[in-house]
């Protein structure tokens, strides 16, 4: 293997057999978060039961002011196959459900943003209305 091949291999995308992907939905805001577990570096050996464990704490983007911590614990056997998983603060998603869940989350956030803008417009209209009434009742000569 040449030197250039080694460099290319070092900077290429990780192998699929090396990674385990975790897809979760936040219980608080519904944001979909995807995380990668590197099966060569992230796992810790539990020598008593001869299993590998990994504990990840995931936090979303915070785009809509939700910084809920989602704690994920995965247990793998000696061949690095998933045997158990647990989650606190979220729910697991199947890989085929991720696109649909992200689309639903984006729609819900768009609707919430439109409702917020409508409320702000109403408040601004009321404020300008009350200012107009006040200026008519108190003419300044």
C-alpha positions as CSV (number, residue, x, y, z in Angstrom):
1,X,0.0,0.0,0.0
2,X,1.4,3.3,-1.0
3,X,1.7,6.4,1.1
4,X,-1.2,8.1,-0.7
5,X,-3.4,5.1,-0.2
6,X,-2.8,5.3,3.5
7,X,-3.7,9.0,3.6
8,X,-6.8,8.3,1.6
9,X,-7.8,5.5,3.9
10,X,-7.2,7.7,7.0
11,X,-9.5,10.5,5.7
12,X,-12.2,8.4,4.0
13,X,-15.6,7.8,5.6
14,X,-15.7,5.2,8.3
15,X,-16.6,1.7,7.4
16,X,-20.2,0.6,8.0
17,X,-19.2,-2.5,10.0
18,X,-17.3,-0.2,12.4
19,X,-20.3,2.0,13.3
20,X,-23.6,1.5,15.0
21,X,-26.2,4.3,14.4
22,X,-28.6,5.4,17.1
23,X,-31.7,7.3,16.2
24,X,-33.8,8.9,19.0
25,X,-36.6,11.4,19.5
26,X,-36.6,13.9,22.3
27,X,-39.6,13.4,24.7
28,X,-39.7,17.1,25.5
29,X,-39.7,18.7,22.0
30,X,-39.8,15.9,19.5
31,X,-36.5,16.7,17.8
32,X,-34.9,13.7,16.0
33,X,-31.2,13.1,16.9
34,X,-28.9,10.7,15.2
35,X,-25.6,9.6,16.9
36,X,-22.8,7.3,15.8
37,X,-21.2,4.7,18.1
38,X,-17.7,3.6,16.9
39,X,-17.6,-0.1,17.7
40,X,-13.8,0.0,17.8
41,X,-13.3,3.0,20.1
42,X,-16.4,3.9,22.1
43,X,-17.2,0.6,23.8
44,X,-16.0,-0.4,27.2
45,X,-15.5,-4.0,28.3
46,X,-17.5,-5.3,31.2
47,X,-15.3,-8.2,32.3
48,X,-17.8,-9.7,34.8
49,X,-20.3,-10.5,32.1
50,X,-18.0,-10.4,29.0
51,X,-20.0,-7.7,27.3
52,X,-19.3,-4.3,25.9
53,X,-21.1,-1.2,27.0
54,X,-21.4,2.4,25.9
55,X,-23.2,5.3,27.5
56,X,-24.0,8.4,25.4
57,X,-25.6,11.6,26.4
58,X,-27.3,13.3,23.5
59,X,-28.5,16.9,23.3
60,X,-30.3,18.4,20.3
61,X,-29.5,21.5,18.4
62,X,-31.3,23.8,20.8
63,X,-32.8,25.6,17.8
64,X,-36.1,25.8,19.6
65,X,-34.7,26.3,23.1
66,X,-34.8,22.6,24.2
67,X,-31.6,21.3,25.7
68,X,-33.0,18.1,27.1
69,X,-30.4,15.5,27.9
70,X,-31.1,12.1,26.4
71,X,-29.2,9.3,28.0
72,X,-28.6,6.2,25.9
73,X,-27.0,3.0,27.2
74,X,-26.2,0.2,24.7
75,X,-24.9,-3.3,25.6
76,X,-23.2,-5.5,23.0
77,X,-22.0,-9.1,23.1
78,X,-18.4,-10.2,22.6
79,X,-19.0,-10.2,18.8
80,X,-20.2,-6.5,19.1
81,X,-23.9,-7.3,18.3
82,X,-26.5,-5.3,20.2
83,X,-28.1,-7.3,23.0
84,X,-29.8,-4.6,25.2
85,X,-30.5,-0.9,25.1
86,X,-32.1,1.7,27.4
87,X,-33.0,5.3,27.1
88,X,-34.0,8.1,29.4
89,X,-35.5,11.4,28.1
90,X,-36.3,10.1,24.6
91,X,-37.5,7.2,22.6
92,X,-35.6,5.0,20.1
93,X,-36.6,5.3,16.4
94,X,-36.1,2.6,13.7
95,X,-33.9,3.8,10.8
96,X,-36.8,3.6,8.4
97,X,-38.9,6.0,10.6
98,X,-36.3,8.7,10.9
99,X,-37.1,10.7,7.7
100,X,-40.8,10.7,8.6
101,X,-40.2,11.8,12.2
102,X,-37.9,14.6,11.1
103,X,-40.5,15.8,8.6
104,X,-43.2,15.8,11.3
105,X,-40.9,17.6,13.7
106,X,-40.1,20.3,11.1
107,X,-43.8,20.7,10.2
108,X,-44.7,21.1,13.9
109,X,-42.0,23.7,14.5
110,X,-43.0,25.6,11.4
111,X,-46.6,25.7,12.6
112,X,-45.5,26.8,16.1
113,X,-43.4,29.6,14.5
114,X,-46.3,30.8,12.4
115,X,-48.6,30.8,15.5
116,X,-46.0,32.8,17.4
117,X,-45.7,35.4,14.6
118,X,-49.5,35.7,14.5
119,X,-49.6,36.3,18.3
120,X,-46.9,39.0,18.0
121,X,-48.8,40.7,15.2
122,X,-51.9,40.8,17.3
123,X,-50.0,42.2,20.3
124,X,-48.4,44.9,18.0
125,X,-51.9,45.8,16.6
126,X,-53.3,46.1,20.1
127,X,-50.4,48.3,21.2
128,X,-50.7,50.6,18.3
129,X,-54.5,50.8,18.7
130,X,-54.1,51.7,22.4
131,X,-51.5,54.3,21.5
132,X,-53.8,55.8,18.9
133,X,-56.7,56.0,21.5
134,X,-54.4,57.6,24.0
135,X,-53.1,60.2,21.6
136,X,-56.7,61.2,20.7
137,X,-57.8,61.5,24.3
138,X,-54.8,63.6,25.3
139,X,-54.1,66.0,22.5
140,X,-50.8,67.9,22.9
141,X,-51.0,71.5,21.8
